[in-house]
Amino acid sequence: MLNKIFHKLALAVIVASSLLLGGCIFMKGGYSLSGASIPEAAKTFSVAYFPNNAPMVSPTLSATLTEALKDKFSRQTKLQQVDENGDFAFEGEIVGYTSATASVSSDNYAVLNRLTIRVKVRFTNVIDPDNSFNREFSAFADYESTKLLTEVQSELDEQIVEEIVTDIFQAAASNW
């Protein structure tokens, strides 16, 4: 008897959880993959090349950022990539690339340096223009002051770009 009640209760919890999750995932008539809420009418996305207009330049950063943004939307949405004028269209530029002291020891020597990347993004949502934006995204990573930036630059660029691309993705594809 007790076992039967337990099974019914467990089944009710599973059904209720499924309904709640289903309601969260498919919001506002759109579909969702990885937390994104994309309008059903959106079919395409485009990403223009992001030039590096920062005073200090990392040679491969523009290509790394542009390709990472394309890859994120290709992997995590059903949108098809087009060369230009997508339903979700991204353009912008890298406006900051700086390395500065982040932490100092008690005898005033640098312990950690911080690499910061700033990207200005213009996002056009053709389907829902109210969700379009023009804003700046930034992220940073620290590295030991005993190392030259050139020694860790590729690894840090990829790490920071991944964070920035995730932030851009969430801003463009989530209504949360």
PyMOL commands that set and color helices and strands:
alter all, ss='L'
color gray80, all
select helices_A, chain A and resi 2-25+61-76+129-131+149-173
alter helices_A, ss='H'
color red, helices_A
select strands_A, chain A and resi 30-31+38-39+44-47+80-81+88-104+110-125+133-144
alter strands_A, ss='S'
color yellow, strands_A
deselect
rebuild
show_as cartoon
